[in-house]
Amino acid sequence: MMRLLDSVEYRRIETSEDLEAVARIRYKAYDQIGLAPKAGSMMIDDEDFAPNAHVIGIHYEEKLVATLRIHHVTQNQKTSLATSCFPDVMAPLLDAGRSFIDPVRFAADPQVVRDVPGIPYLTLRVATMATDFFNADYCLSVIKPNHKAFYQRIFNSRPMVEPRYIERFSGMVELYGSDAHQELQGIYRRFPFFNSEAFERRMMFAPASAVGAPVLTVRPTARYAQARIH
């Protein structure tokens, strides 16, 4: 996986052209599983433009192949899929001062994933970087029941509420959470490619004014972060 990272770079999605490319990747991915809209290929929503949203593109050999959106959810910035689907669960936690990373809109080019099956893992790496950068208490997963084993295995995520029917998904959905304070370092030990240097996280998520220059591409630093551990 570290070798694959050498051919990957991350980009902040901030221009209309970039968003159009993200929409095409989303459409390809969702069409593969029968969830794409019947008409039109644009799959951009208001939550892509929320103040607490970060849309990231994953490029493999200089081609956009996957994307993930994360929301940094706090008492002052509550926009997220989790707060929309599970307001009764999230509201008390936010009122108590807890903060969350809610990674959603995962999408990867189906053809690329067939050829390079490690791409989904390197896409979800964005979630661990965001959890680290924002010092969030939990990394969330709003998932269908048949996906929970993956998140349990990778993130040691635990159910936060009983499954419930969510109309927008026309099915049962679950809310899982990984306690960052207990699990994040263990994730890095088990899966070193999820690790990163502070510089990479800052380039990915810091406000543009704090970075000081337009961020064109962000190269992975997992190899260097792992070297520091040893």
Secondary structure by P-SEA (a helix, b strand, c coil): caaaaaabbbbccccaaaaaaaaaaaaaaaaaacccccccccccccccccccbbbbbbbcccccccbbbbbbccccccccccccccaaaaaaaaaabbbbbbbccccccaaaaaaccaaaaaaaaaaaaaaaaacccbbbbbccccaaaaaaaaccbbbcccbbbbccccbbbbbbbbcccccaaaaaaacccccccaaaaaacccccccccccccbbbbaaaaaaaaac
